[in-house]
């Protein structure tokens, strides 16, 4: 019998925690699972620990171990997805824990009975470096309402339901991979059909994860913060193509009131009203500027991408620009965000990016190229730079 649940575990230098993570899986009452571990270029003894654990527990038939050069966690998950064979899919990072011994059983029982549910979410149990429970992050009730993506825009692109879920794998491969893995936008939002759609997600009463928060997490370092911002800005620009929220700052003020500490405990956020119109958002540059300054309160003029992005949206232009060459190896997508951030900070991005940064400061809405391949490459690049909804790429007429 094939394994019903596939678990993908990206890992990077988590030798201090990975045994505890693996053990939280091993003690599950539900046994019909497989685990795909993707070592994303760890430089510690993670590989030895994993292989020893597999041998000592005789798990070579249930655990597949892969190694790749460091490409960041989204690419590690994409790699692992190629080997996942189960009906259901769960992503478990190697510094987190499954919340209890019956977690997988509870998830499978629910999904088997609710065939219209694409994924299930739940609260996060927050733990410290010693696995002590320090807090609980209460995930809002999931409501598939037209206004909810507008709430994401009011939250500056932040994911209001979190990244962790127990998925139906066929839905993950069809929708989540493209939106979350390829482009680093919330898994429950789908932008693939020139509109904003929400997946059918169910909120559980049981927790979805024990999440380790010890001050060394991904979003607490400079590269990590920039990468998170990258996904948030792409989410915002995607939503702003279809939502026009009048009196944006005023509505954002009231939305944030409901998210303050004591009011938030009432779990009213899914019911917050929103006034909006179908169509493109006004004042995109000001909205993006404010969102960026939450991360960089002292300004961001030294960041070529961010400063060019805001300037681009401040200038409406019908200008065409011409690109003579773009190499396929220069194309970066959402799952390559760490590489982009590193090269950006080093000032060593491929030339095409600096050319586009210069052009963005003058405004344009059309890129003219010479071939279908160049068109595809440029479409990916402008999508990554968060201007793809406002720029079309066309092939030069012979």
Secondary structure, DSSP 8 states (H G I E B T S, - for coil): ---SEEEEEEESS-TTTHHHHHHHHHT-S---EEEEEEEES-SSSHHHHHHHHHHHTT-TTTEEEEEE-S--HHHHHHHHHTT--SSEEEE--TT-B-SSTTHHHHHHHHHHH-TT--EEE--EEEE-TT--EEEEE--------TTHHHHHHHTTT--TT-S--EEEHHHIIIIIIIIIIIT---TTEE-TTSS-EE--EEE-SS--EEEE-SS-SGGGSHHHHHHHHHHHHHHHHHHHTTEE-SSHHHHHHHHHHHTSHHHHTT--GGG-----EES--S-HHHHHHHHHHHH-TT--TT-HHHHHHHHHHH-----EEE-----GGG---GGGHHHHHHHHHHT---HHHHHHHHHHTT--SEEEESSHHHHHHHHHHHHHTT-GGG-EEEE---
